[in-house]
C-alpha cells in the first residue's frame, strides 16, 4: 500500500483557499437562481447538481491539507457527481 502524503511546500496558501471558497459560493449563488427561474426542470436540475458538485469539490480541495480516507472519498464522490451532471446537461 502506498501512503498518501502532502509534499513539503505544496499545500495551498490562505489566498488560494479563500479563492476556492469564494468560487464555491459563486457556483451556488449562480446555480440557485438558474434553477428557480428555469422552464426546463430536468436541465435546471442537472445544472444545479453540477454547481453543487463543483462547490463541494472546491471546498474539499481547499481543506485537503492531509488527505484522509473521508476527504478523498468525498472528493471522489463529488467528482463523479460532477461528471454525471455534466453528461446530464447534454442528454
C-alpha positions, 0 to 999 in steps of 0.5 A: 500500500502506498501512503498518501502524503502532502509534499513539503511546500505544496499545500495551498496558501490562505489566498488560494483557499479563500479563492476556492471558497469564494468560487464555491459560493459563486457556483451556488449563488449562480446555480440557485437562481438558474434553477428557480427561474428555469422552464426546463426542470430536468436541465435546471436540475442537472445544472444545479447538481453540477454547481453543487458538485463543483462547490463541494469539490472546491471546498474539499480541495481547499481543506485537503491539507492531509488527505484522509480516507473521508476527504478523498472519498468525498472528493471522489464522490463529488467528482463523479457527481460532477461528471454525471451532471455534466453528461446530464446537461447534454442528454 
